[in-house]
Amino acid sequence: MDRRTLLFIGIAITIIVAYQELVLKRFMPSQPTDSASRSVSEPGETQPSPDAGSAKPPAPAPEPEARTAEPGARIEGRRIRVETDLYAATVNTAGGRIESFTLKKFRSLKDPNSPPLDLISPGGDAELPLGLELRGERVWSDARSLYETTASDVVVSGTDRATIELRTSLGGQPIVKRLTFQGNQYPIELRVETPAAGALARELTSPGPDGQPAGVALVWSKSVQRHADAGGVYEGAAALVDTKLVQIPISKLEKPDNLTGDIRWAGFQDHYFLSAVAPDHATLVALRPHGDTIESKIVTPRQGQSPLAIDYTLFLGPKESSVLEAADHGLDRSLNLGWFGPISLFLLWVLNLSHRVTGNYGVDIILLTILVKIAFWPLTQKSFQSMREMQKLQPEMAKLREKYKDDPKQMNAEVMELYKRHKVNPLGGCLPMVLQMPVFFGLYQALSSTIQLRHAPFLGWITDLSTPERLPILGYGVPILTILLGVSMFLQQRMAPPAGDPAQQKVMMFMPLIFTYMFIGFPAGLTLYWLTNNLLTIAQQYFIIRRVAPSTA
């Protein structure tokens, strides 16, 4: 590989990293709103708290709740365990919430003896998922309601389905949450049925004092203090609004924010996992930061006093392309693979196909690199041949540079005439690499984002291909693969003809060091790919120099 090509690759990788850090991890700007005061009534309260500027008189007190804890009292509910082929969950009748959700196929830590990963980790003041608010002239919450159910523990597998029905009342009106689980799928069906008659129903037809529309809000909060070794670094809130993916890192959510439009889904994500709700006809996601907690309210508007039944699809699981596509609702958009997503997905398909045979993703990466190298062999060979032709012209080019060193315009004209006379394309060495860049972009995104590499060992000290590799030596973690990558780049330079431009020569001297520094923080899987690619390129260079070049001389 000639030096121009190496320089081009260096620039391309810089663009990739910049794109990854500055574009993909940014979020689409939404319309921020000031934190408006709102009246939140506990279900057992006897008086509402209308907005101070509202001219409406206080609504009459509702009937007391039959199954509601007193304010400040601890709620003790019954726990119902749900076990499927993919996860084990706990539903608590206190508030009708999901208390835990552990994934059977994913560990919380790299240690093979660590417990399964639990996607419900509220912490702080975060409420457990599936809170319900009835919003109108005032807001009624089921946070302190005790739901009743006849359901017992559930074990379901395969295509079998099971339903848990939870019932309570707000303002004397019945509330129903109906959860349906399937043994071999992550999505959970949720149906919420809300009041249709009485004083409370009338209150819930008018906008609230904070200006929010009357409706039903599904509440989901999440702690933002996550450990990097416990499921991935926390990334933030995410939603698919009007076909556009909105990603809001916690560092950017410093004040309340509202997302309005057609809400396909909304929730929270980290690098590898997604916890989201796909609502039926929701038009608003209200995000509120509370210390170390983000509160998300997905609001479905209500019109009139007719009975309201809302269907939701809950998804708590891995950001794996096949799983997300099967879940529907556009959840696969959370796996943001950039411009070359289709290429990434194809390469992931090949990687998974190979894994069925080898059982080792490190070996699969090596095999995939070999396949890509074979596919681009003709282009690479053409690039090397062009490189050799350019090498033959180096003496004449040096004479032209010396002769016209004070006249750059004339020097360029003479150089181009030299190329034309010898029928040499100066872009011949780089053009084949340009054609390969979409594949490299796609492979970069695939290997840096795929959940398949999470906690996947290769060999020896490389026990997790999704994180940077380190070999402990004398108390220090030494990046062996990254050092070998730098050495391989140095060997590539030694095998390539020297660049004619002195300035370019100086830049190329630092390329191995630049690449080594850049790859220190890259996942081991990506470093393994690039090292393997370099070694194959060195072998290809040696073969072409010894076999092809003499035959074309």
Secondary structure as GFF3:
##gff-version 3
##sequence-region A 1 553
A	DSSP	alpha_helix	3	19	.	.	.	ID=ss1
A	DSSP	pi_helix	20	24	.	.	.	ID=ss2
A	DSSP	beta_strand	40	41	.	.	.	ID=ss3
A	DSSP	beta_strand	79	83	.	.	.	ID=ss4
A	DSSP	beta_strand	87	92	.	.	.	ID=ss5
A	DSSP	beta_strand	97	107	.	.	.	ID=ss6
A	DSSP	beta_strand	116	118	.	.	.	ID=ss7
A	DSSP	beta_strand	131	135	.	.	.	ID=ss8
A	DSSP	beta_strand	139	141	.	.	.	ID=ss9
A	DSSP	beta_strand	154	155	.	.	.	ID=ss10
A	DSSP	beta_strand	161	170	.	.	.	ID=ss11
A	DSSP	beta_strand	173	182	.	.	.	ID=ss12
A	DSSP	beta_strand	188	194	.	.	.	ID=ss13
A	DSSP	alpha_helix	198	203	.	.	.	ID=ss14
A	DSSP	beta_strand	215	223	.	.	.	ID=ss15
A	DSSP	beta_strand	234	241	.	.	.	ID=ss16
A	DSSP	beta_strand	244	249	.	.	.	ID=ss17
A	DSSP	three_ten_helix	250	252	.	.	.	ID=ss18
A	DSSP	beta_strand	257	260	.	.	.	ID=ss19
A	DSSP	beta_strand	263	270	.	.	.	ID=ss20
A	DSSP	beta_strand	273	278	.	.	.	ID=ss21
A	DSSP	beta_strand	284	290	.	.	.	ID=ss22
A	DSSP	beta_strand	293	301	.	.	.	ID=ss23
A	DSSP	beta_strand	308	318	.	.	.	ID=ss24
A	DSSP	alpha_helix	321	327	.	.	.	ID=ss25
A	DSSP	three_ten_helix	331	334	.	.	.	ID=ss26
A	DSSP	three_ten_helix	338	340	.	.	.	ID=ss27
A	DSSP	alpha_helix	341	358	.	.	.	ID=ss28
A	DSSP	alpha_helix	361	375	.	.	.	ID=ss29
A	DSSP	alpha_helix	377	392	.	.	.	ID=ss30
A	DSSP	alpha_helix	394	403	.	.	.	ID=ss31
A	DSSP	alpha_helix	408	421	.	.	.	ID=ss32
A	DSSP	alpha_helix	431	449	.	.	.	ID=ss33
A	DSSP	three_ten_helix	451	453	.	.	.	ID=ss34
A	DSSP	beta_strand	471	473	.	.	.	ID=ss35
A	DSSP	beta_strand	476	478	.	.	.	ID=ss36
A	DSSP	alpha_helix	480	495	.	.	.	ID=ss37
A	DSSP	alpha_helix	502	509	.	.	.	ID=ss38
A	DSSP	alpha_helix	511	519	.	.	.	ID=ss39
A	DSSP	alpha_helix	524	543	.	.	.	ID=ss40
A	DSSP	pi_helix	544	548	.	.	.	ID=ss41
A	DSSP	alpha_helix	549	552	.	.	.	ID=ss42
###
